[in-house]
Amino acid sequence: MSGNFLALAQPGVQQLSPYVPGKPVDELARELDLDPASIIKLASNENPLGASPKVLAAIREALDELTRYPDGNGFALKSLLAEQCRVEIDQVTLGNGSNDILELVARAYLAPGLNTVFSEHAFAVYPIATQAVGAQAKVVPAKDWGHDLPAMLAAIDANTRVVFIANPNNPTGTWFDAEALDEFLQDVPEHVLVVLDEAYIEYAEGSDDMPDGLDFLAAYPNLLVSRTFSKAYGLASLRVGYGLSTPVVADVLNRVRQPFNVNSLALAAACAAVKDDEYLAESRRLNEAGMQQLEAGFRELGLSWIPSRGNFICVDIGREAAPIFQGLLREGVIVRPVANYGMPNHLRITIGLPAENSRFLEALTKVLARG
């Protein structure tokens, strides 16, 4: 006789829905009998440049050691990150993607009876990480699709242990400036860890209105900055990210971190990527041009959008977006519906190569014309 293993799971887990990733190209090809080579995927905020030659060379060099465990402390990568980010090596925590850092924070600091605070339309992993450990999620209504930091501050109570804020935010692409961040951090109680999720920060580098979280680490010991190599550095499949914090917080996270959570190929690739300034600059240039291309296309179609500092943009279809999403799939174009983020009329589109952006706009024009 089998038991009800859903009912036996923790209450928070029972209420969760699994994270739904962007539809893979091969899956769409099977479903609609399409040629995989004809499909473009602009759904998962991946870097369209392809891997850096320097990264590929580093991976090839590391292949001979596949029988060995990776460096569990990630010394080489931590050293490079400490130098680049102007911190000490004991302030760096490595993760299996930056999602892993978010999970480590939840496991270390949350429990039943405690809560997190984060914004409406924020990254789906925040509620997953919170509920999985039995803590309460306090979701603060967004303001102009972005974080309402004063309202988030007001939502903090004696049982709050973590606040998740993303800059830029996924999926909306919205952002807040340095003054707003500083004012927020000044007033957050000392018992609350603020996780500043900067997964897309490299795309906004050089923007006058975009703060660098690293500039605030020294002043605020309750701040952790999380970043990733999945986006601007183009290493999404290798899953490597990192957190920067005080040594005390990093030590706590390392107590719950899985041994060897970052594999050898990812470590080698990330070490090469950190030093590849040309690739990063080209990623940023391509993204800026693609953003302008899509905005111009939306303008011609009479559509509005949410201004974005990420490598993606949310367009307002003006009605339920699900049928448009399905129509685009039939045209061999994969984008991301965001109804699960409370945005049923929007689609999120990753910035692609110029030809991919054009193909998307052509398909969108055709699907919209069908009504």
C-alpha positions in Angstrom: 0.0 0.0 0.0 1.5 3.3 -1.1 1.5 6.4 1.1 0.4 9.9 0.0 3.9 11.3 -0.4 2.6 14.7 -1.3 0.7 14.9 2.0 3.9 13.8 3.8 6.0 16.6 2.3 6.5 19.8 4.3 3.5 22.1 4.0 5.4 24.8 2.2 6.6 22.3 -0.4 3.0 21.0 -0.9 2.0 24.5 -2.0 4.8 25.0 -4.5 4.6 24.6 -8.2 7.8 23.4 -9.9 9.8 26.1 -11.6 9.0 26.0 -15.4 12.0 26.8 -17.6 11.7 28.2 -21.1 10.6 25.6 -23.7 13.6 23.8 -25.2 14.1 24.0 -29.0 14.0 20.2 -29.4 10.7 19.9 -27.5 9.0 22.5 -29.7 10.3 20.8 -32.8 8.8 17.5 -31.7 5.5 19.0 -30.7 4.9 21.0 -33.9 7.0 18.9 -36.4 9.3 21.8 -37.1 12.9 21.7 -38.2 15.0 22.5 -35.1 17.4 24.5 -37.1 14.5 26.9 -38.1 13.6 27.6 -34.5 14.9 30.6 -32.5 14.8 30.7 -28.7 14.4 34.1 -27.0 13.0 32.8 -23.8 15.6 32.2 -21.2 17.8 35.3 -21.1 20.8 33.4 -22.6 23.7 35.1 -24.2 23.3 34.9 -28.0 27.0 35.3 -28.7 27.9 31.7 -28.1 30.7 30.7 -25.8 33.9 32.7 -25.7 36.9 31.0 -27.5 38.9 31.6 -24.4 36.3 29.8 -22.3 36.2 26.9 -24.8 40.0 26.6 -24.6 39.9 26.5 -20.8 37.3 23.8 -20.9 39.3 21.6 -23.3 42.3 21.9 -21.1 40.3 20.8 -18.1 38.8 17.7 -19.8 41.7 15.4 -19.0 40.9 15.7 -15.2 37.2 14.6 -15.4 37.9 11.7 -13.1 39.0 14.1 -10.3 36.7 16.0 -8.0 36.8 19.7 -8.5 38.5 22.0 -6.0 35.8 22.1 -3.3 37.0 25.6 -2.2 37.2 27.0 -5.7 40.4 28.8 -4.7 41.5 30.0 -8.2 38.0 31.4 -9.1 37.5 32.9 -5.6 40.9 34.6 -5.9 40.1 36.2 -9.3 36.7 37.3 -8.0 38.1 38.8 -4.9 40.6 40.8 -6.9 37.9 41.9 -9.4 35.3 42.8 -6.8 37.6 44.4 -4.3 36.9 42.0 -1.5 38.8 39.4 0.5 38.7 35.8 -0.6 36.8 34.8 2.6 33.9 37.1 1.5 33.2 34.9 -1.6 30.8 32.0 -1.7 30.6 30.0 -4.9 27.3 28.5 -6.1 25.8 26.2 -8.7 24.5 29.3 -10.4 23.4 32.3 -8.4 20.1 30.3 -7.7 22.2 28.2 -5.4 23.3 31.2 -3.4 19.6 32.1 -2.9 18.9 28.6 -1.7 21.9 28.6 0.7 20.6 31.8 2.2 17.1 30.3 2.7 18.5 27.1 4.2 20.8 29.0 6.6 18.6 31.8 7.8 14.9 30.7 7.3 12.6 28.3 9.1 8.9 28.0 10.1 7.8 31.1 11.9 10.2 33.4 10.0 9.6 35.3 6.8 11.1 36.9 3.8 10.1 40.1 2.0 10.3 40.5 -1.8 8.5 42.4 -4.5 5.6 41.4 -6.7 6.8 40.4 -10.2 10.1 39.3 -8.7 12.2 36.2 -9.6 10.3 32.9 -9.1 13.1 31.4 -7.0 12.5 33.7 -4.1 9.2 32.2 -3.1 10.4 28.7 -4.0 13.4 29.0 -1.7 11.3 30.5 1.1 8.4 28.0 1.1 10.7 25.0 0.7 12.1 25.6 4.2 8.6 26.4 5.7 9.1 30.1 6.0 6.5 32.7 5.1 6.8 34.9 1.9 5.6 38.5 2.3 5.1 39.8 -1.3 4.9 43.6 -1.5 2.9 45.1 -4.4 5.1 46.5 -7.2 5.3 50.2 -8.2 5.4 50.8 -11.9 6.3 47.1 -12.3 9.4 47.5 -10.1 10.4 47.4 -6.4 8.6 49.8 -4.0 11.5 49.9 -1.6 9.7 52.1 1.1 6.8 49.6 1.1 9.2 46.7 1.3 10.9 48.4 4.3 7.5 48.8 6.0 6.7 45.1 5.5 9.8 44.0 7.6 8.9 42.8 11.0 10.5 41.1 14.0 10.3 37.7 12.2 11.8 38.9 8.9 15.3 37.4 8.3 15.8 37.9 4.6 14.8 40.6 2.0 15.4 39.7 -1.6 15.8 42.7 -4.0 16.9 42.4 -7.6 18.6 45.1 -9.6 17.8 44.9 -12.5 14.7 42.8 -11.8 13.7 39.7 -13.7 11.3 39.5 -15.4 10.4 43.2 -15.6 13.9 44.7 -16.2 13.2 47.5 -13.8 15.8 49.1 -11.6 16.4 51.5 -8.8 19.3 54.0 -8.3 22.1 54.3 -5.8 20.3 56.8 -3.6 17.2 54.6 -3.3 19.4 51.6 -2.4 21.4 53.5 0.2 18.3 54.9 1.9 16.8 51.4 2.0 19.9 49.8 3.4 20.2 52.5 6.1 16.8 51.7 7.5 16.8 47.9 7.3 17.1 46.4 10.8 20.5 44.7 11.6 18.8 41.3 12.0 17.7 41.2 8.4 20.0 39.9 5.6 19.5 41.9 2.4 20.2 39.8 -0.7 20.9 42.1 -3.6 20.4 39.9 -6.7 22.6 41.4 -9.5 22.3 38.6 -12.1 22.1 41.1 -14.9 24.3 43.9 -13.5 27.0 43.5 -16.2 24.5 44.7 -18.9 23.9 47.9 -17.0 27.5 48.7 -16.4 28.2 52.4 -17.1 24.6 53.5 -16.5 24.6 56.6 -14.4 21.4 55.5 -12.6 22.5 51.9 -11.8 24.3 51.3 -8.5 27.0 48.8 -8.0 26.2 46.7 -5.0 29.9 46.1 -4.3 30.1 49.8 -3.3 27.8 49.2 -0.4 29.3 46.0 1.1 31.7 47.7 3.4 29.1 50.0 4.9 26.4 47.3 5.4 27.4 44.0 7.1 23.8 42.7 6.5 24.2 42.9 2.7 24.9 40.0 0.4 25.4 40.6 -3.3 24.7 37.6 -5.6 25.9 37.5 -9.2 26.1 34.9 -12.0 28.2 33.8 -15.0 25.0 32.6 -16.8 24.1 35.8 -18.5 26.6 38.3 -19.8 29.5 35.8 -19.5 27.6 33.2 -21.5 28.0 30.2 -19.2 24.4 29.3 -18.6 24.8 25.5 -19.1 27.7 25.3 -16.7 25.8 26.8 -13.7 28.2 28.9 -11.8 27.4 32.0 -9.7 28.7 33.6 -6.5 27.8 35.6 -3.4 29.8 38.5 -1.8 29.2 39.3 1.8 31.0 39.7 5.1 33.2 36.7 6.0 30.8 35.8 8.8 27.9 35.4 6.4 30.1 33.6 3.9 31.2 31.2 6.6 27.5 30.4 7.5 26.6 29.7 3.8 29.6 27.5 3.4 28.4 25.4 6.3 25.3 24.4 4.3 26.8 24.5 0.8 27.0 21.1 -0.8 30.6 19.8 -1.3 31.9 20.3 -4.8 28.8 22.3 -5.8 30.6 23.9 -8.7 32.1 21.4 -11.2 35.6 21.5 -12.6 34.6 22.6 -16.1 32.5 25.4 -14.7 35.4 26.6 -12.5 37.8 26.5 -15.4 35.4 28.3 -17.7 34.5 31.0 -15.1 38.2 31.7 -14.4 38.7 32.3 -18.2 35.5 34.4 -18.4 36.5 36.7 -15.6 39.5 37.8 -17.6 37.8 38.0 -20.9 37.0 41.7 -21.1 36.5 41.7 -24.9 33.7 39.1 -24.7 31.9 41.0 -22.0 32.2 44.3 -23.9 30.8 42.6 -27.0 27.9 41.1 -25.0 27.0 44.5 -23.7 27.3 46.2 -27.2 25.1 43.5 -28.8 22.6 43.8 -26.1 22.3 47.6 -26.3 21.8 47.4 -30.1 19.3 44.6 -29.8 17.3 46.5 -27.2 17.0 49.5 -29.5 16.0 47.2 -32.4 13.2 45.6 -30.4 12.0 48.9 -28.9 11.8 50.4 -32.4 9.8 47.3 -33.6 7.4 47.6 -30.7 6.9 51.3 -31.5 6.0 50.5 -35.1 3.5 48.0 -33.9 1.9 50.4 -31.4 2.9 48.3 -28.4 4.1 49.5 -25.1 6.9 47.9 -23.1 8.6 48.1 -19.7 12.0 49.8 -20.0 14.7 47.3 -19.1 18.3 47.3 -17.9 18.7 43.5 -18.5 19.2 41.4 -21.6 15.5 41.0 -22.1 12.4 43.2 -22.4 8.7 42.8 -21.5 6.2 43.9 -24.1 2.6 44.6 -23.3 0.4 42.9 -25.9 -2.7 44.8 -24.6 -4.7 41.7 -24.1 -4.1 38.2 -22.8 -0.7 37.2 -24.2 -1.1 33.4 -24.1 -2.6 33.1 -27.6 0.1 35.3 -29.0 2.7 33.1 -27.3 1.2 30.0 -28.9 1.1 31.8 -32.3 4.7 32.6 -32.1 5.5 29.0 -31.2 3.8 27.9 -34.5 6.1 30.3 -36.2 9.1 28.7 -34.6 9.8 31.5 -32.2 10.1 30.8 -28.5 9.6 33.6 -26.0 8.5 33.6 -22.4 5.0 34.1 -21.1 5.0 35.7 -17.7 1.4 35.2 -16.5 2.9 33.2 -13.6 4.5 36.4 -12.5 1.2 38.2 -12.4 1.7 39.7 -15.9 -0.8 37.9 -18.1 -0.7 40.6 -20.9 3.1 40.6 -21.2 5.7 38.5 -23.0 9.3 38.6 -22.0 11.7 38.5 -25.0 15.5 37.8 -24.6 17.7 40.1 -26.7 19.1 37.9 -29.5 21.3 38.4 -32.5 20.1 41.1 -35.0 18.7 38.4 -37.4 16.9 36.7 -34.5 15.4 40.0 -33.3 14.2 40.6 -36.8 12.7 37.2 -37.1 10.8 37.6 -33.8 9.4 41.0 -34.9 8.3 39.6 -38.2 6.6 36.6 -36.5 5.0 38.9 -33.9 3.6 41.2 -36.7 2.2 38.2 -38.5 0.6 36.7 -35.3 -0.9 40.0 -34.2 -2.4 40.5 -37.7 -4.3 37.3 -37.4 -6.1 38.8 -34.4 
